Amino acid sequence: MKWMFATACAAAISLALTPTADAKGCIKGAIVGGVAGHIAGHGKLGAAAGCVVGHHEANKADANKANAQAPADQK
């Protein structure tokens, strides 16, 4: 279980240290993950994993919005 926590922390730190990364989705994911993890007895692990998943989902939503706004005038 410690290796899962260490992996989640390393992933969260690596995302936090990138200069172009923003916290979009991380805060919301950390709150939801922290609550779910607290219920399961692993609040910090849930918060770290929630941050990673929330950040990933926010980036995926941004990519989908960018693709939807692309011009549809292709012949």
C-alpha positions in Angstrom: 0.0 0.0 0.0 2.9 2.3 0.6 4.1 2.0 -3.0 0.7 3.1 -4.2 0.9 6.2 -2.0 4.4 6.9 -3.1 3.5 6.5 -6.8 0.5 8.8 -6.4 2.5 11.4 -4.6 5.3 11.3 -7.2 2.8 11.7 -10.0 1.1 14.7 -8.2 4.5 16.3 -7.5 5.6 15.8 -11.1 2.5 17.5 -12.3 2.9 20.3 -9.9 6.5 21.0 -10.8 5.9 21.3 -14.6 6.0 25.0 -15.5 3.0 25.0 -17.8 0.7 22.9 -15.5 -2.2 24.6 -13.9 -4.4 23.3 -11.2 -7.4 22.9 -13.4 -9.4 19.9 -12.2 -6.9 19.0 -9.5 -8.6 20.8 -6.6 -12.0 19.4 -7.4 -10.6 15.9 -7.9 -8.5 16.1 -4.7 -11.6 17.0 -2.7 -13.7 14.2 -4.1 -10.8 11.7 -3.9 -10.0 12.8 -0.4 -13.6 12.2 0.8 -13.8 8.8 -0.9 -10.4 7.9 0.4 -11.3 9.0 3.9 -14.3 6.7 3.8 -12.1 3.8 2.7 -9.4 4.8 5.3 -6.9 6.2 2.9 -7.7 10.0 2.7 -4.3 11.2 1.5 -4.0 8.5 -1.2 -7.5 9.3 -2.4 -6.7 13.0 -2.5 -3.5 12.5 -4.5 -5.2 10.1 -6.9 -8.2 12.4 -7.2 -5.9 15.3 -8.1 -4.2 13.3 -10.9 -7.5 12.0 -12.3 -9.2 15.4 -12.1 -6.3 17.1 -13.9 -6.3 14.4 -16.6 -10.1 14.8 -17.1 -9.8 18.6 -17.3 -7.2 18.3 -20.0 -9.3 15.8 -21.9 -12.3 18.1 -21.7 -10.1 21.0 -23.0 -8.9 18.9 -25.9 -12.5 17.9 -26.8 -13.6 21.6 -26.8 -10.7 22.5 -29.1 -11.6 19.7 -31.5 -15.3 20.8 -31.4 -14.4 24.3 -32.4 -12.3 23.3 -35.4 -13.8 24.3 -38.7 -16.1 21.7 -40.2 -15.7 23.0 -43.7 -13.7 20.2 -45.1 -14.3 18.9 -48.6 
